[in-house]
């Protein structure tokens, strides 16, 4: 919540992030004291540059810090330079086995290669990819998935497990370190949340590079959001994670929204309106659920961090309004009370309430943005 979240006064709110070194993904910093970044991935055909750029635009508007595109073939890397030029955010090229795709992506301007160096064959090929990344200022992500572990590790451990994932990650990291390449981050994802959390906890103690956190193949919008929130929430709360991706079988824009909501709920990142709303009951003075749904849609364009409470009656309304920038509490006779900066300010008819709140929030957002610009100028 803006303006009210005094962590030093409330130590139970404090999250101490795991110390890690900082790397760059294009112009975005990842790790160290940099804000936790939110990523998603396009699902258009990368070879169709226009469709891919269109989806990147939507992700940028939703607040994405970094976007990944899959580069499975030469047509994809051929389209990459057009995509990179059109994108406002850094582009990560997803490379799996073919070392040439990695070299092409680095030349095309990818900010980062998602690659497992141990998968791309002979040492000279690995050396070529690392050299291309170095020459073009490209960082790398080692991406370990429980579903695609190396055969020798499966044989050693008998099945995918946290120890096998961490060993795989450190084996790949060692190849980069042996080539004096340190601009990398690591992910160790599984679709099983227990395995995911255990793997990241183990890994976090064994290496100081930034960690890209996610639960892979989490599922559809609702079940995937829940699984991701439990797994990633545990890790983020423990201070583990420098960049995140919520993997949903849904519109990629939803991944960005869920990612930011997750960070917002833990006070790790603030973007847009945080609506505190009651679930509503027979005491409600207006239709809370419909109002919140409308306000979420009407205020989705605002990136300024702000809090808004929409509470159906006076039981919890005044208390919640006390802690938010703007509040509305249901009352009787078709009207409710508008709170500004925690204090009751004026009454408002339910009929006009949505329009009125949208105007108040937009005005407050403009005021906060102007104050921030002034502060930056000084």
C-alpha positions as CSV (number, residue, x, y, z in Angstrom):
1,X,0.0,0.0,0.0
2,X,1.5,3.3,-1.0
3,X,2.5,5.7,1.7
4,X,1.4,3.4,4.6
5,X,3.8,0.4,4.3
6,X,6.4,1.3,7.0
7,X,8.4,-2.0,7.1
8,X,10.8,-0.7,9.7
9,X,7.9,-0.2,12.0
10,X,6.4,-3.6,11.2
11,X,9.3,-6.1,11.1
12,X,6.8,-8.9,10.3
13,X,6.4,-7.3,6.8
14,X,10.1,-7.4,6.0
15,X,11.5,-9.7,3.3
16,X,15.2,-10.0,3.1
17,X,16.3,-10.9,-0.4
18,X,19.0,-13.5,-1.0
19,X,22.2,-11.6,-1.9
20,X,23.1,-12.3,-5.6
21,X,25.3,-10.7,-8.1
22,X,23.6,-8.4,-10.7
23,X,23.5,-9.1,-14.4
24,X,21.9,-7.2,-17.3
25,X,19.3,-8.3,-19.7
26,X,19.5,-5.6,-22.3
27,X,18.9,-2.3,-20.4
28,X,17.2,-4.2,-17.5
29,X,19.1,-5.1,-14.4
30,X,18.4,-8.5,-12.8
31,X,19.6,-9.5,-9.3
32,X,21.4,-7.7,-6.5
33,X,19.3,-4.7,-5.4
34,X,17.4,-4.4,-8.7
35,X,13.6,-4.7,-8.6
36,X,12.2,-8.2,-9.2
37,X,11.3,-8.2,-12.9
38,X,8.2,-9.8,-14.4
39,X,8.5,-11.8,-17.7
40,X,6.2,-13.6,-20.1
41,X,6.6,-15.4,-23.4
42,X,5.0,-14.9,-26.8
43,X,3.0,-17.8,-28.2
44,X,2.8,-16.5,-31.8
45,X,4.9,-18.0,-34.5
46,X,8.2,-16.1,-34.1
47,X,8.7,-16.3,-37.9
48,X,5.6,-14.1,-38.2
49,X,7.3,-10.9,-37.0
50,X,4.1,-8.7,-37.1
51,X,2.0,-11.1,-35.0
52,X,4.9,-11.5,-32.5
53,X,5.4,-7.7,-32.3
54,X,1.6,-7.2,-31.8
55,X,1.7,-9.6,-28.8
56,X,4.9,-7.9,-27.4
57,X,3.0,-4.6,-27.5
58,X,0.2,-6.1,-25.4
59,X,2.7,-7.4,-22.9
60,X,4.5,-4.1,-22.7
61,X,1.2,-2.3,-22.0
62,X,0.5,-4.8,-19.2
63,X,3.9,-3.9,-17.6
64,X,6.2,-6.7,-18.8
65,X,9.9,-5.9,-18.1
66,X,11.3,-8.7,-20.3
67,X,9.7,-10.8,-23.1
68,X,10.9,-14.2,-24.3
69,X,10.4,-15.6,-27.8
70,X,11.0,-19.1,-28.9
71,X,13.6,-19.6,-31.7
72,X,13.2,-23.2,-32.9
73,X,14.3,-22.7,-36.5
74,X,16.2,-20.4,-38.9
75,X,13.0,-18.6,-39.9
76,X,12.5,-17.5,-36.3
77,X,16.0,-16.1,-35.8
78,X,15.7,-14.4,-39.2
79,X,12.6,-12.5,-38.0
80,X,14.3,-11.7,-34.6
81,X,16.2,-8.5,-35.7
82,X,12.9,-7.0,-36.8
83,X,11.2,-8.0,-33.6
84,X,14.0,-6.7,-31.4
85,X,14.0,-3.3,-33.2
86,X,10.3,-2.9,-32.7
87,X,10.3,-4.0,-29.0
88,X,10.6,-1.5,-26.2
89,X,11.6,-4.3,-23.7
90,X,14.6,-6.6,-23.9
91,X,13.9,-9.9,-25.8
92,X,15.1,-13.3,-24.6
93,X,15.7,-15.9,-27.3
94,X,14.6,-19.4,-26.3
95,X,17.2,-21.8,-27.7
96,X,17.2,-25.5,-26.9
97,X,19.6,-27.8,-28.8
98,X,20.8,-26.0,-31.9
99,X,23.9,-24.0,-31.3
100,X,23.6,-22.1,-34.6
101,X,20.2,-20.6,-33.4
102,X,22.0,-19.3,-30.4
103,X,24.7,-17.5,-32.5
104,X,22.1,-16.1,-34.9
105,X,19.9,-14.8,-32.0
106,X,22.9,-13.1,-30.4
107,X,23.7,-11.4,-33.8
108,X,20.1,-10.4,-34.2
109,X,20.1,-8.4,-31.0
110,X,18.6,-10.7,-28.4
111,X,19.3,-9.4,-24.9
112,X,19.6,-12.9,-23.4
113,X,19.8,-16.5,-24.6
114,X,17.8,-19.1,-22.8
115,X,20.1,-22.1,-23.3
116,X,21.6,-25.1,-21.6
117,X,25.2,-25.2,-22.7
118,X,25.5,-28.9,-21.9
119,X,22.7,-29.7,-24.5
120,X,24.3,-28.1,-27.5
121,X,27.0,-30.6,-28.2
122,X,30.8,-30.4,-28.6
123,X,32.9,-28.0,-26.6
124,X,33.9,-26.0,-29.7
125,X,30.1,-25.3,-30.4
126,X,29.6,-24.2,-26.8
127,X,32.7,-22.0,-27.1
128,X,31.2,-20.4,-30.3
129,X,27.9,-19.6,-28.6
130,X,29.6,-18.1,-25.5
131,X,31.8,-16.0,-27.8
132,X,28.7,-14.8,-29.8
133,X,27.0,-13.8,-26.5
134,X,30.1,-12.0,-25.3
135,X,30.6,-10.2,-28.6
136,X,27.0,-9.0,-28.7
137,X,26.5,-8.1,-25.0
138,X,24.1,-11.0,-24.5
139,X,23.4,-12.6,-21.1
140,X,22.2,-16.1,-20.7
141,X,19.6,-18.1,-18.7
142,X,20.3,-21.7,-17.8
143,X,16.8,-23.2,-17.7
144,X,16.5,-26.6,-16.0
145,X,13.2,-28.3,-16.2
146,X,12.3,-31.5,-14.3
147,X,10.7,-32.9,-17.5
148,X,13.9,-32.7,-19.5
149,X,16.7,-33.8,-17.2
150,X,19.9,-35.4,-18.7
151,X,19.7,-39.2,-18.9
152,X,22.8,-39.7,-16.7
153,X,21.2,-37.7,-13.9
154,X,17.9,-39.7,-14.1
155,X,19.9,-42.9,-13.9
156,X,21.9,-41.6,-10.9
157,X,18.9,-40.3,-8.9
158,X,16.2,-42.8,-10.3
159,X,13.7,-40.0,-11.0
160,X,13.5,-36.2,-11.3
161,X,14.2,-34.7,-7.9
162,X,15.5,-31.4,-6.5
163,X,19.0,-32.7,-6.1
164,X,19.1,-33.9,-9.8
165,X,17.8,-30.5,-11.0
166,X,20.4,-28.6,-8.9
167,X,23.2,-30.8,-10.2
168,X,22.1,-30.2,-13.7
169,X,22.0,-26.4,-13.2
170,X,25.5,-26.4,-11.6
171,X,26.9,-28.6,-14.4
172,X,25.7,-26.1,-17.0
173,X,26.9,-23.1,-14.9
174,X,30.3,-24.6,-14.6
175,X,30.7,-24.7,-18.4
176,X,30.0,-21.0,-18.6
177,X,32.3,-20.2,-15.6
178,X,35.1,-22.3,-17.1
179,X,34.9,-19.9,-20.1
180,X,35.0,-16.9,-17.7
181,X,31.4,-16.0,-18.6
182,X,29.4,-14.9,-15.6
183,X,26.4,-12.9,-17.1
184,X,23.9,-15.7,-16.4
185,X,20.9,-16.5,-14.3
186,X,19.4,-19.9,-13.5
187,X,15.9,-21.4,-13.3
188,X,15.1,-24.9,-11.9
189,X,11.4,-25.4,-12.6
190,X,9.1,-28.3,-12.2
191,X,5.3,-28.7,-12.6
192,X,5.3,-30.1,-9.0
193,X,5.4,-27.2,-6.5
194,X,7.1,-29.2,-3.8
195,X,10.0,-30.1,-6.2
196,X,10.2,-26.6,-7.5
197,X,10.5,-24.9,-4.1
198,X,13.0,-27.5,-2.8
199,X,15.1,-27.2,-5.9
200,X,15.3,-23.4,-5.7
201,X,16.0,-23.5,-1.9
202,X,18.9,-25.9,-2.5
203,X,20.3,-23.9,-5.5
204,X,20.0,-20.6,-3.7
205,X,22.6,-21.7,-1.1
206,X,25.1,-23.0,-3.7
207,X,25.5,-20.2,-6.2
208,X,25.4,-16.4,-6.2
209,X,23.9,-15.8,-9.6
210,X,20.4,-14.3,-10.0
211,X,17.5,-16.8,-10.0
212,X,14.6,-16.8,-12.5
213,X,11.7,-18.3,-10.5
214,X,8.6,-20.1,-11.8
215,X,6.5,-23.2,-11.6
216,X,6.5,-24.7,-15.1
217,X,3.4,-25.9,-16.9
218,X,1.3,-24.8,-14.0
219,X,-2.0,-25.2,-15.8
220,X,-4.9,-23.0,-16.9
221,X,-5.7,-19.5,-15.6
222,X,-7.2,-20.3,-12.2
223,X,-5.4,-23.6,-11.2
224,X,-2.1,-22.3,-12.7
225,X,-2.4,-19.0,-10.8
226,X,-3.0,-20.9,-7.5
227,X,-0.2,-23.4,-8.0
228,X,2.2,-20.6,-9.0
229,X,1.2,-18.4,-6.1
230,X,1.8,-21.2,-3.6
231,X,5.2,-22.2,-5.0
232,X,6.5,-18.8,-6.1
233,X,4.9,-17.1,-3.1
234,X,6.9,-19.3,-0.7
235,X,10.1,-18.6,-2.5
236,X,9.6,-14.8,-2.9
237,X,8.5,-14.6,0.8
238,X,11.8,-16.3,1.7
239,X,13.7,-13.7,-0.4
240,X,14.5,-16.1,-3.3
241,X,13.9,-14.9,-6.8
242,X,15.2,-12.0,-9.0
243,X,12.9,-12.3,-12.0
244,X,9.7,-14.3,-12.4
245,X,7.5,-15.9,-15.0
246,X,4.1,-17.3,-14.2
247,X,3.5,-20.1,-16.7
248,X,-0.2,-20.2,-17.6
249,X,-2.1,-22.0,-20.4
250,X,-3.8,-18.6,-21.0
251,X,-3.3,-15.3,-22.7
252,X,0.3,-14.3,-21.9
253,X,-1.0,-10.9,-20.7
254,X,-2.6,-12.8,-17.8
255,X,0.9,-14.0,-16.8
256,X,2.1,-10.4,-16.4
257,X,-1.0,-9.5,-14.4
258,X,-0.7,-12.4,-12.0
259,X,3.1,-11.8,-11.7
260,X,2.5,-8.2,-10.6
261,X,-0.4,-9.1,-8.3
262,X,1.9,-11.7,-6.6
263,X,4.7,-9.1,-6.1
264,X,2.2,-6.5,-5.0
265,X,0.7,-8.8,-2.3
266,X,4.2,-9.3,-0.8
267,X,5.1,-5.6,-1.0
268,X,8.0,-6.5,-3.3
269,X,6.9,-4.3,-6.3
270,X,4.2,-1.7,-6.8
271,X,2.5,-1.1,-10.1
272,X,-1.0,0.0,-10.8
273,X,-4.1,0.1,-8.5
274,X,-4.2,-2.3,-5.6
275,X,-7.9,-2.8,-4.9
276,X,-8.9,-4.0,-1.4
277,X,-12.4,-5.3,-1.5
278,X,-14.7,-7.2,0.8
279,X,-16.3,-10.5,-0.5
280,X,-19.7,-8.8,0.2
281,X,-22.7,-10.1,2.2
282,X,-26.2,-9.1,3.1
283,X,-24.9,-5.9,4.8
284,X,-23.6,-4.4,1.6
285,X,-24.9,-1.0,0.7
286,X,-24.1,-1.5,-3.1
287,X,-23.2,-4.3,-5.4
288,X,-19.5,-4.8,-4.4
289,X,-18.6,-7.6,-6.8
290,X,-19.9,-5.9,-9.9
291,X,-18.4,-2.6,-8.8
292,X,-14.9,-4.1,-8.3
293,X,-15.1,-5.9,-11.6
294,X,-16.0,-2.6,-13.4
295,X,-13.3,-0.6,-11.6
296,X,-10.6,-3.2,-12.3
297,X,-11.4,-2.8,-16.0
298,X,-11.7,1.0,-15.9
299,X,-8.4,1.4,-14.0
300,X,-6.3,-1.2,-15.8
301,X,-4.4,1.5,-17.7
302,X,-3.0,3.2,-14.6
303,X,0.6,2.2,-13.8
304,X,0.9,4.5,-10.8
305,X,1.1,2.5,-7.5
306,X,-2.0,3.4,-5.5
307,X,-4.4,1.6,-3.1
308,X,-8.2,1.7,-3.3
309,X,-10.6,0.2,-0.8
310,X,-14.2,-0.8,-1.9
311,X,-16.0,-2.1,1.1
312,X,-19.8,-2.9,1.3
313,X,-20.6,-1.5,4.8
314,X,-19.4,0.3,7.8
315,X,-18.1,-2.8,9.7
316,X,-14.7,-2.9,8.1
317,X,-15.0,0.0,5.6
318,X,-13.6,2.9,7.7
319,X,-10.7,0.7,9.0
320,X,-9.7,-0.4,5.5
321,X,-10.1,3.2,4.2
322,X,-7.7,4.4,6.9
323,X,-5.0,2.4,5.2
324,X,-5.7,3.3,1.5
325,X,-5.3,6.3,-0.7
326,X,-8.9,6.4,-1.7
327,X,-11.8,4.5,-0.2
328,X,-15.6,4.0,-0.7
329,X,-17.7,2.5,2.1
330,X,-21.3,1.5,1.5
331,X,-24.0,3.2,3.6
332,X,-27.8,3.5,3.6
333,X,-30.3,5.3,1.3
334,X,-28.4,4.5,-1.9
335,X,-25.2,6.4,-1.0
336,X,-21.8,5.8,0.6
337,X,-18.9,7.6,2.0
338,X,-15.8,8.6,0.0
339,X,-12.5,8.6,2.0
340,X,-9.4,10.4,0.8
341,X,-6.0,9.7,2.4
342,X,-7.8,7.7,5.2
343,X,-10.3,10.4,6.2
344,X,-14.0,10.6,5.5
345,X,-14.3,13.3,2.8
346,X,-17.8,13.4,1.2
347,X,-20.9,11.4,0.5
348,X,-21.6,10.0,-3.0
349,X,-24.6,8.3,-4.6
350,X,-24.1,4.7,-5.6
351,X,-25.3,5.5,-9.1
352,X,-22.4,8.0,-9.7
353,X,-19.9,6.2,-7.6
354,X,-17.9,4.3,-10.3
355,X,-17.4,7.4,-12.5
356,X,-16.5,9.5,-9.5
357,X,-13.9,7.0,-8.2
358,X,-12.4,6.7,-11.6
359,X,-12.0,10.5,-11.8
360,X,-10.6,10.7,-8.3
361,X,-8.0,7.9,-8.9
362,X,-6.9,9.4,-12.3
363,X,-6.5,12.8,-10.6
364,X,-4.5,11.3,-7.7
365,X,-2.4,9.3,-10.1
366,X,-1.5,12.4,-12.1
367,X,-0.7,14.2,-8.8
368,X,1.6,11.4,-7.6
369,X,3.3,11.1,-11.0
370,X,4.0,14.9,-11.1
371,X,5.4,14.8,-7.5
372,X,7.7,11.9,-8.5
373,X,9.0,13.8,-11.6
374,X,9.6,16.8,-9.5
375,X,11.5,14.7,-6.9
376,X,13.6,13.1,-9.7
377,X,14.4,16.6,-11.2
378,X,15.7,17.8,-7.8
